Amino acid sequence: MDPGDLPDELKDLTYVEQQLIARVHPVISVYKIKKGEQLSLSNILTERVSNCEGFKDFNVRRSKVRDALVWLKNNNPHYEDVEISDANIDLLPLNGDVYLQCRGYDCNDDSSCTPDDIEGVHYLSYSELDDEALEGIYLKDVPNLTGISQRDKVGHSPDNTVLLWPSIGITPINEFGSLGYIAKYAAKCEVKSNSYDDLLKNILSNNQSDDENCKKIIRKLLISTCAERDYSAQDVMFILMGFPLYHSSRQFVILNLKDSVWESILSCQLENNRKVFIQHYIDRPQYLEQISLLECAKCYYVKSGKWILRKKSAVVRVFPRNFLSVDSELECLKNCCILNIPWRSIDEFNVPEDILKNKLDSISYNWNDSDECEFLLEWSDNECDSQSENFDEDDDNDWKIISRLNSRKQTKKISTGENKNFNWDYAIDKYDLTEIHTICETIESEKVEEYVEIIDYTLLSEDQKRAFQHFCSLVNDCVKGGEWSKERLIFVQGRAGYGKSFLLKAMESYCFQKLGLDSYAVVAYSGVAAKNVNCITIHSFLKIPPKPQYFRDLNGDELHKLLGMMDQRCRQAKDNDEILGNLCVVMLGDIHQLGPIFDNPLYTQQLNVGSNSFSQRGKLVLMSFEICFFLCTAMRFDNHDYIQFLDRVSCGMCTKTDVKMLRKRSILNLKEVERLQFKNCLRICAKKDASHECNTSNLKNLGSPIARIAAENNSKKAFSCTDDMANGLSNVLYLALNSRIMLRKNLNVSMGLVNGALGTIKDITYAKGCRPPQLPLFVVVQFDDHDGFEALDGNVPIRASQADWLSSLHLYLTLPGFEPRTAGLGFDALAHAAKATTYEQPCSNPMSFFPMYWLAPEPFP
Ligand SMILES: Nc1ncnc2c1ncn2[C@@H]1O[C@H](COP(=O)(O)OP(=O)(O)OP(=O)(O)O)[C@@H](O)[C@H]1O
């Protein structure tokens, strides 16, 4: 709307003056709940400075307000009946700040204007939140407010205080800006989803905010993202949708590195001799001499002059967001240094560019043991996207520079000691590069040997026979070419060693004899299983997108997804719309061996109607398996007590005696000789930190030089991607001679070079003149279960490879060549220097509370 020229009386009114003369305006009250940690303005490092614009300008001029009101009364029909009270106007300052008066405003007096009165805003009560939303709340470990609306809660709280309005930077969020803010926020946390982006755009452009589906999605996303992230976003949720406010367990700290702000901060003297954080940092105590500004802001705060270590590190926001978008590279470097290098005077950084670069290099590659810091550069998504689009593949150098300047956030650093002088091209002369090339080609061009073992069916146990006979009649249906005469979707359940693989071989043998080699397929979930029964993996057979490559067994959720995808593929392949394309499918496994997850039971009836996700589809497929055969006879062991014991343990039905037995076999109670047998085993830790610690100490104990190999990313997005998003590619890899490693990818299933294969590094081979953090040409590994190649003394060469992955928006490229996974150390195709890995992925949070005991499984009395 264009109101035309404004009269002088209404021109240049401040925001608060406009509020004072408005006849109708929404009152938005934002409350904080006194519980846990609170938002504390003292933690915002960039203090409110007097020249702030927008809502923080509380200046009011008495005459301006009076003149505007008089003009409106004379000219605006809606103000005709207004009585101007001189006494009230005289309460206003002649020209002054009413901020304190606003803070003293008692929200309980505002009973006449409840949010429900505000037109156009639909408030949802707490009870209207659906289960999903509530689940999100409980998962986030926030106070349980069920049964009592937030508004009630606030009403009973004796110490409500009005906070500053939510804002984006210094621009207030009002009823017009809030949707945009939500969109920005939500899109940020859900970068992968195109449809979500579209949905938000629709809400904004077509004003479809009443659409229930939209609301649901927004609700869910906001609940999960805001609880731990941003008070402002929480405020908006509360105002717009009536969601409860949560306390965040983390504080937010803003570091503004703009030159102009620096100057004003350092020169301004706040009342009561208070200092802004940056001044505290400069005057910090001696014992914090070596801490960087970024770390300091994350870990400490100052209260009454005392330095206090935070219980949880704060979320630090750095402005300007995109360092590389600042005017000069010098400025960008300077900002990086200010953040990450300990300093006392800002003048330390007024030096030439190459000195700054050296300073940065020294902290990137010469890390002290105690220092575990990270570069924190926040990229705004837009900036990032435009960078990626402009990316020119030929122009390597640009992105390599970016690559060196950053490291992915979660990366913890390990000291590489005095390796600077180590001659990393020591091994190149030992190898014939053509030979290595040929071997690598052989490994990578995998061919599964097509042989079928013919089984003597009379050997089958009674249990196995029942399943086998059912299967045989289905094969005979195929031979006749008619309809299926029996249930075609078969589940065979059996514990470890109960004869599943043997039964599978028998089924394959029968199929082969009756129908020939091309009429069936044997596939396995993992590379290890595929190797055991001489087949290929489901993923490569059905061309299903690879799952993140890391040590992980199948779990219930994975099973659902996998079945969903298999269903789709089978229907496509057979051009048949029945479940699994009307194929006969036999699934052999052990539900008790599925990894634990925080999810519904495997056979849940809870399906989200209308949902088309693979997981939902997989649940339906699983329920379509109508017949299940149980293998109840242990074929591998004959110790009856031990079998019973394993049965009880796998069902969680341990007796007291079992527990005693388990305690005896705790790894801590074993004799030294026994314990040594587990020296090289893979350890699973509950937390990333523990696994990192374990890997670090293992690496250091080797006493060999450690190579820190950095991935080269072509876009800023690639830096910020988690390992999962990057198909398991990690940004930094630590390798050392003789370090234990694990293969993270199925290189060649039939050779046994599969995901999970363990080995020891024998050589890290660099071209002449090259060294870490560059990629080596190849790494030579001695695998535990592979004879290796004669030409390499029984070792296997693993060379660097290029990996790319496609998100819904962009193609990102990483060149670590080696894709490791959590647990930190390792390679991609290359192995993994990890002897430890985490189990948190399948277990999710709740499991991490349980202690994990390491048990040596044998001997059993
Ligand atoms: N009917 C049988 N006759 C003789 N030996 C058998 C028979 N069934 C299984 N076995 C043997 O018992 C051992 C365990 O069987 P198998 O490997 O098939 O078990 P599994 O259920 O696949 O175990 P896991 O779940 O650990 O892979 C193998 O050595 C196998 O050869």
The ligand as a Gaussian input file, in Angstrom:
#p B3LYP/6-31G(d) Opt

LIG

0 1
 N       22.399000     -79.908000       8.125000
 C       23.684000     -79.732000       8.390000
 N       24.540000     -80.759000       8.355000
 C       25.833000     -80.606000       8.657000
 N       26.405000     -79.465000       9.002000
 C       25.620000     -78.372000       9.042000
 C       24.223000     -78.459000       8.753000
 N       23.708000     -77.213000       8.892000
 C       24.723000     -76.405000       9.260000
 N       25.862000     -77.101000       9.353000
 C       27.183000     -76.566000       9.752000
 O       27.036000     -75.826000      10.957000
 C       27.849000     -74.662000      10.931000
 C       26.974000     -73.434000      11.148000
 O       26.023000     -73.327000      10.091000
 P       25.765000     -72.013000       9.247000
 O       27.030000     -71.316000       8.930000
 O       24.862000     -72.368000       8.127000
 O       24.973000     -71.194000      10.359000
 P       24.369000     -69.752000      10.235000
 O       23.021000     -69.814000      10.839000
 O       24.463000     -69.260000       8.846000
 O       25.348000     -68.952000      11.191000
 P       25.628000     -67.373000      11.243000
 O       24.346000     -66.699000      11.595000
 O       26.673000     -67.245000      12.301000
 O       26.134000     -67.040000       9.863000
 C       28.557000     -74.676000       9.588000
 O       29.838000     -75.207000       9.764000
 C       27.710000     -75.581000       8.734000
 O       28.473000     -76.247000       7.738000

